[in-house]
Amino acid sequence: MVSAVSLLVFLFGLIIGSFLNVAIYRHRTGYSLGGRSQCLACGETLRWYELIPLASFIAQGGKCHTCGARVSWQYPLVEIATALTFWGIYRVSLATHAGIWLLILDAVIWSILIAITTYDLRHKIIPDEWVYPFVALVMIRLVVSGADWQWGFLTGVILFAFFGGLWLISRGKWMGLGDAKLALGLGFFLGLEPALSAVLLAFWIGAVAGIIIIAVERCRRPALSSGRRSTPAPALGRKIPFAPFLALGVALVYFANLHVIPLFIS
């Protein structure tokens, strides 16, 4: 029974992931969410069998059926990420005996977080239209879950002040104000110690990713023969969105129960 339900939850996650892709691509473009999907290259309206989550991408080899243009890997990755997230939420709800309404609320919260993360990766900005509902829903969850909401609220305020301070001191060079707003909701969502663990993991992963990006950029620069001017090193000021690292840190704490703060305390 559990396996059958898990499969249904996974498939439902694929469908929601497909919808999230539409929302991400059409946000602030003037297109509504209700319009027919089209190929971004040729503008041809997609048929129903080209809209099956994940399966259509695999069957068509990642290309448009009409013009043969490459389809962005964002589509299957977001669908798979959402499906795995929904499956994880279901497994966590079984372990914690959470009610159905809390499960649904968590699914909506994580869906918004996935959309925010992907949009930040594409455009390096966190839309207020998404982060404000995210914070509001997490605040509702904090109250209805029966947890000590005062500590959760205080955690959100502390994280917002920390990230907001980084944004203010650096004038937006180190951190965006959208990251501070997102951290506010993440503090509400996790509570003090889990939220601090998630933030620390986010900074660690972000640091490693930054080093890898710089190393890859250096390797891609062609070696110049002697006598020619050397190519300058890659700029360290590359703007890297931080929301994906925050989301990954939260996922490691929420789903994998990876808490690093107690290691320092002990």
N, C-alpha and C positions, 0 to 999 in steps of 0.2 A: 504493500500500500504506500509506504513511504517513498519507494523508488518511483512509482507511478506519479505521485504528487510532485516529486522533485523534477521529473521530466516535464510535467506540465508547467511548473514554475519556470524552468529553464526556457521552454518554448515561448512562454508569455514574455519573458525578459527579452528574447530576440525581437518580438513584435514591438515592445516599448522602445528598444534600442533603435529600430527602424524609424519610429516616430521622432525620437530625439535627433536623429540625423537630419530629418526634414526641418525641425525647429532650429538646429544649429546653422544649417546652410541658408535658411530664409530669414533669419533674424536680422532686422535693420536693412533689409533689401527691398522692402515695399511689397513683397509677395506674402500672401496670407497662407496659413497652415492648411486651408481647405482646398487649395488649387491642385490640379493634376501634376504629378511629378514628371519632369522632363530631363532629357540628357543635357548636361551642362555644356557639352561640346557642340552638338548639332541641333539642340532644341526640340528633338522629336519626343512626343509624348510617350512615356513608357507604358508598355502593356502590363496586364496583371501578373503574368508569369515572370516579368522582370523586376517585380517588387517583392518577391518572396524573400524574407530576411535570410541572409547568409547563403541560402541554397541557390538563388539566382546569380549571385556573385561567383560562386564556385562553378556553376553550370556554364556560365558565359566566359569563364576564364578571366574575370575581372575587366571585361571590355563591354562597351555598348553594343547591343545586338544590331543596331542600325548602321552606325558609322565606324565602329571598331575602336573608338577612343577609349583610353584607359580610364577605368572608374577608380576614384580615390579609395585608398585602403582605409580611410576613415570609416566608410560604411560597415565593412565586416568587423573592424576592431571595436567600434562603439557597440554594435549589436552583441558581439561576444562578451564584451566587458559588462554590459547591462544584464545579459543572461546569467553570467557567473555571479554578479552582484545580487540579483534576485534569488538565485539558488543559495548564496551565502546568507542572505537575510532570513530565508526560510529555515536554514539549519540553525542559525543563532536563535530564532524564535522557538524552535523545538527544545533547544538546550536551556533556555531561560523561561520557558513556559509563558511567553508573551501572548497577549490576546490578539485577535484578528485585526482589531482596529490599529493597534500599535504596529503590527506587521505591515499593514497598508500604508500607514504614515511613514514608516521607515523606507518603504519602496519609493514613495513619492520624493522623500528627502534625498535619497541616493540618486534618483533619476535627475533631479535638478543639479546635484553635485557633479554628475557625469557630464551634463550639458555645459555647466560652467567651466569644467576642466578642459573639455574639448574646444570650446570657444576661445578660452584663454590661450590654448596652444596655437590656434589658427590666427588669432588677431591680437594677442597679447593685451587683452582687456577683459575685465569681468563686468558683464552688463548689470546695471542696477536693477533692471526689470526681472532679473533672476535671483540675484543675491538677497534682495529684500524679502521676497517670498520664502527663500531658503531659511533666513534668520527667523522669520515669523513662524514657520512650520516647526522648526527645531525648538523654539520657545514653547509652542503648544505641546510638543512631545515631552519637553522637560516637566511641564506641569502635570500632564495626564499620566505620565509613566509612574508617578508615585515616588520618584527619586527626591533627594534633598535639593530642591530647585534653587535654594538660596546659594549653595555652593556652585551649582552649575551656572547661575547667572553671574556670580562673582568671577568665575573662570573666564567666561566670555568677555567680561569687561577688562580683565587683566590682559588677555591676548589682544584685544582690540587696542588697548593702550600701548602695548609693546610694538605691534606692527605699525600702528599709527605714528608712534614715536620715530620708528625707522624711516617711515615715509616723510615725516616732517623734517627730520634732521638732514636727510639726504636730498630733500626737495624732489622726491619721486624717483631718484636714481637707484636706490637699493631695493625699494619695495613700493608697490602701488597701493593707493588707498583702497582699491577693491580687495586686495589681500587682507587688509585690516578688517573690512566688513565680513569677509568670508571667515576669518579667524574668530570673529565674534560668534557666529553661528556654530562653528566647530567646538568652541568652548562650551556653549550651551549643550551641544550634542553629547560630548564625552565626559565632562566633569574635569576636575583639577588634574589629578595624576595621569589619567589616560590622555588628556589633551596635551599636557606637557611632553609626554612620551611621543605623541604623534608629531608635534612641532619639532622636537629634537631629531626624530627620524627624517622628517622632511628636509631639515638643514643638512643632515649627513648625506642623504641621497642627492640633494641638489648640488652639494659640493663635489661629489663624485661625478655627477653628470656634467658639471661645468669643466672639470679637468679633462674628461673624455672628449668633450666638444672642442676644447682648445687643442688637444693632442691630434684629433682627427683633422682639424683645420691646418695644422702644421704639416701633417703627412700629405695632405692634398696639394700643397703648394709645390709646384715643379722645381726640381733642383736646377739651379742656374749654373752655367759654366763659369769658370774663373774669368775675371776681367769685366764681368757685368755686375751691375749694382745688385746687392742682396735685397731680397723681398722682405719687407717688414714683417715682424711677428704678428700673429692674429691679435686683434684688439681684445683686451680683457673687458671692455665695456659692453660687450654683446648683451642685449636685453633678453633674458631668459624668463619665461612666465613661471611664477612660483606656485600657482594654484594646483597644477598637476602633482607637485611634490607634497603639498599639504594633503591632497586627496589620497595619495599613496600612503602617507604616514597614518592617516585616519583609518584606511582600509587594513593596514597591518595590525593596528591596535584592535579594531572592531572585529575583524574576521579571524586573524591569526593570534589574537590575544598576546601580541608582542609588546610588553611593557618594559621600557629601558630605564625609567626613572628609579624604580626600586633597586636596580643594580648599583646606582651611585649612592643611594641612601644606605644600603647594606655594606 
